[in-house]
Amino acid sequence: MSTAQFFFGYFAVMLTGLSVLVVTRKDPIHSVLWMLVLFVHIAGLYLFLNAEFLAAVQIIVYAGAILVLFLFVIMLLNLRNEERVKKFQTQWPLGAGAGALLAIFLCLIVGKVIVLAPLGRYSEDAVNGDGNLMAIGKILYTEYLFPFEVASLVLLVAIIGAVVLAKRRLE
Amino acid sequence: MVPLNWYIILSAIMFSIGVVGFLARRNLIIMFISIELMLNSVNISLVAYSHYLQSLRGQILVFFIITVAAAEAAIGLAIIIAFYKNNPTIKVDEINLLKG
């Protein structure tokens, strides 16, 4: 077993175990904190795949912004009396069965995936020449300029929508 | 060298765990966290394809998925707060106003 396979095995075991922890904890705070550990491991996996920019974005946006938003909402809702009740719905075996079936099908389908597409020109050496960030920036601001602008519009709508939804009614 | 299939299978397993969490839990916030888990598992498979195909398109796509996930989390949590003001519960089986 090579070193790369050993590290992948570590990440695979940790990511699977942390995912199970995230969806089974009773207290939402614990769930969110396990999610934080999960995001750090996903960022490690991105570094492993030579995606340094995305590893940084994963930490900054997911761990820094989205999870803090979740924590603030849990704090605002003050859910102490909700935690003592049962945590799964009555039809949870059906949901678990559907998830297990989905996992089996997906693994059967992608277990023997063969990639026939021609390789692109961004090989590891080509990207490492002037860095992952510069390579992504060059594509993002030329080929994907219009989707980039649309993404800014999506964020603007999200800001306005969140404020409008959560504000108190003005009498 | 790690085969591409391993990443895709890891991504599939994480996605399925997210699906189970979404279908089985009663807590609305944990259902939202399960959605984030599913989005992240898809991101892993996209980055793996991007690496193995030597193309950066997968990483660009992940960038946009993170944008949409941030927007979705903000709007979804705002909806939860707006609902909680009228009806103080976040148990999904007690949110049945559309049941008729």
Interface residues (C-beta under 8 A of the other chain):
Chain A: S2 A4 Q5 F8 F11 A12 L15 T16 S19 V20 V22 V23 T24 R25 P28 S31 V32 M35 L38 F39 I42 L45 Y46 L49 N50 A51 F53 L54 V57 Q58 V61 Y62 A65 I66 L69 F70 V73 I74 L76 L77 L79 E82 V85 K86 K87 F88 Q89 T90 Q91 W92 L94 G95 A96 A98 G99 A100 L102 A103 L106 C107 V110 G111 K112 V113 V115 A117 L119 G120 R121 Y122 S123 E124 A126 V127 A135 I136 I139 L140 Y144 P147 A151 V154 L155 V157 A158 I159 G161 A162 V163 L165 A166
Chain B: M1 V2 L4 N5 W6 Y7 I8 I9 L10 A12 I13 M14 F15 S16 I17 G18 V19 V20 G21 F22 L23 A24 R25 R26 N27 I29 I30 F32 I33 S34 E36 L37 N40 N43 I44 V47 A48 Y49 S50 H51 Y52 L53 Q54 S55 L56 R57 Q59 I60 V62 F63 F64 I66 T67 V68 A69 A70 A71 E72 A73 A74 I75 L77 A78 I79 I80 I81 A82 Y84 T89 I90 K91 V92 D93
